[in-house]
Amino acid sequence: MADQTHVLFVEDDDVIREATQLALERDGFVVTAMPDGLSGLEAFRADRPDIALLDVMVPGLDGVSLCRRIRDESTVPVIMLSARADSIDVVLGLEAGADDYVTKPFDGAVLVARIRAVLRRFGHAGGGRAEEPASPPNGGVLTFGDLDVDTEGMEVHRAGQPVALTPTEMRLLLEFSTAPGTVLSRDKLLERVWDYGWGGDTRVVDVHVQRLRQKIGQDRIETVRGFGYKLKA
């Protein structure tokens, strides 16, 4: 249930912070709201929330740096909030390890929908049951060169060494590995991995593919210009 979901919300604007906290609490979420990055980091370490909403421009420790700190310690889902759809803000947040972003001003219902979509991907009770990509008939481990993907154990090894992936990166890799050699469009990946039932920002896909390449090998996922991406079989 959503009332079991603990949200850490870091926002320095008092009006936005208080209004958003009330809106989320009306939807059944438990919210810890902090006005700056340092207090947000302390709250994260003390409370271990289920999801973090981080404004990019907060004092003390900016949202991107806070996201990096959180990602160093946890795979908890992170949504960045930005007052503008500026490419630099968006890309920096995603490269820091954020799973999604929302541009301010935002509609409360849209924010709640994005939170629940992220929680579904992470299999959290507050977001409902996560639907995993279909496993191959034989299940088990899929091998692509030096890359081993355990579709049942949700583990990845490269050259025998474990590869640490966030849940979003894991779901992205599962989509590729269960359809090797098949070109997957950005829109399809947004729908399957990010649970977008509407048009989304394809930069989210591009940055996550870049992050995944850094971990499993730059040449493992091929860009098919004008169409999307595919995993080399």
N, C-alpha and C positions, 0 to 999 in steps of 0.2 A: 504494500500500500504506500501511497505517496507520503503519508504521515510518518513513515519510517525513514524517509529520505532526508538527510542532513545536508544543507547547502551552505557553503562558505561564500559570502558575497563581499567583495572588496571594492568599494566605491567612495571617492572623496567628496562628491557632491551630496550634501545632506538631504536635499529634497528628493533626488533620484534614489538615494540609498534607502530612505525611510519609505517612500512610496512603493519601491520594488519589493522591499522586505514584506510590507503589508500584503501586497498582491500575491507573493509566493506563499505566505502563511495562510491566506484565504484558500489557496489551492491545496493545503494540507502539508506543505513542506515545513520542516524545522530549519530556521535560518539563523546563522551567525553572521552579523553584518559588521564590517570593520572599515575605518576611514582611510587607512594607509597600508602600504605593503608590508612594513615590519610587523604591525599588529596582526595583519592577515597571516603572515608566516607563523607567528606564535599561536594563533588560533588553529591553524591547520595542524600543527604539531601536537597541540593539546587535545583537539576534538576529533581528528581524523575524519573529516566529512566525506560524504558519498560523492560529491561533485563540487567543483569550485568555479565561481563566476568572477572573473578578474577584469577590472577596467584597466585599459592600457596605461592611461596617464593618472597614476596615483603617486602621492609624495612618499618620500622615505626610501621606498624600494618599488620601482615601477612595475607594472603588471607583467611585462615580458620577463624581467629578471625574477619576479616572484614565480612565474610559471616554470622557469628553469630550475629554481630551487625545489619546487614541488615535484617536478619530474625526476630530479636526482634522487628523491626519496620514495616516490610512489607512482603507480600507474593510474591513480584516481583521475576520472575524466575532468577536463578543463575546458571551459568556454571563455573566450576572450570577448570583452565588450569594448567597442571603439566608437568615438564620437564622429568618426568619418570613415568612409569606405576607402581610405587611402591604402594603396598597394603596399607601402612600406609597413604600416601598422599591421595589416593583415598577414603579410608574409613573415614578418618578425615574430608575431605571436604564434603562428603555426610552426615555424622552424624551431621555436623554443619548446615545442611539445604539446601545444594546445590541440584539442580534437576538433574544435569548431569555433566560429566567431559570430557575433551578432552586432550589427551597427546601431548606434544610438542616433536619434530617439527610436525606441522599439515599442511595439505593442505588447502588453503584458501576456496576452494569450499566445502570441508568437514565441515569446521567450519561454513560456511554460512548455509549448510544443517542442521546442528545440531541446530543452532540458530532458524531457521524457524520451525523445528520440535517442539522445546520447545514452541515457540510462538503459534503454532497451538493448543498444549495441553492447553494453557492458554487462548485460544480464542481471542488472539490479532489480530487486523486487519493486522498487518504486516506479520503474519504467515498464514493467511487464516482462514476459519471457522473451529472451533474445532468440531470434531465429538464425541458426548457423547455416552457412552455405552447404549445399548438398555434398555429402561425402562420396567419393568414388565407390563403386560396388564392392571392391575388396577392402575398403577402409584402410586403416593403418598408415604407414609411412610412405610418402611420395618422395622420390629422389630426382633432383635436377642437377646434374653435375655433382659439385661438392655440397649441395644444399639438400637437407633432409627436412621434410615438413610432416610432422605427425598430426594428422587431421583429427585424431581422436583424443590424444593426450594434450593437444594444443601446445606443442613444443617444436622449436626449430633449432637445427644444428647446421653449422657451416664448417666444413672440414673437420667434423667431429667436435667442434666447440659450440656450446650453447649460445644462442642469439637471443638477447632480451628485446622483446617487442611489446609495445603498448597494445591493449586490446583492439584499438582501431587499426593499428598496423597489422596485427594478426588477422583480423577479419579481411583486410585488403589483400594480404598474401593468400588467404584461403580462397578468395574469389579467383585470383590468378592461377593458383596451383590446381584447382579442381577443373580448370579449363585451359590447360597449357596449349600455347600456340593459337588460341582464339583471341581476336582483338576485342577488348572491352572498352566501350566508349566512356568518356568522363561522365556523361549523364547516367549511364547504366550503373557505374560505380557509385555515384551519388545516391542513386535509388537503393542499391543493394547494401552498401556499406554504411552510408550516413542516414539511411531511412528517410530520404527526402521524397515526399510525395508531390513536390513542386520543384520548379527550377531553382537550382542553387548555384553558388559560386564555384566554378570549376578549379579555381586556384587552390581550394581545399584539397582536391584530388592531386593536383600537380605537386604541391609541397609534401604531401604524405608519400607519394611515389618517390620523391627525392630522398626523403628520410629512410624509406624502406630500402632503396638502392644502396645507401651508405652502409646498411647493416648486412645485406645479403649479397652484395656485389653490384657494381655499377652497370655491368653488362647483362645482368640476369633479366631485367625488365626492359623490353624494347619499346621505344616510342614509334608509333605508326602515324605519321603526320596527317592531320586532317581527320583522323578516326579515333585514336585513343592509345591504349597500351596493351601489350601482351607479354606473357611470361614465355621465355625461350624454353621449348620442350627439350 
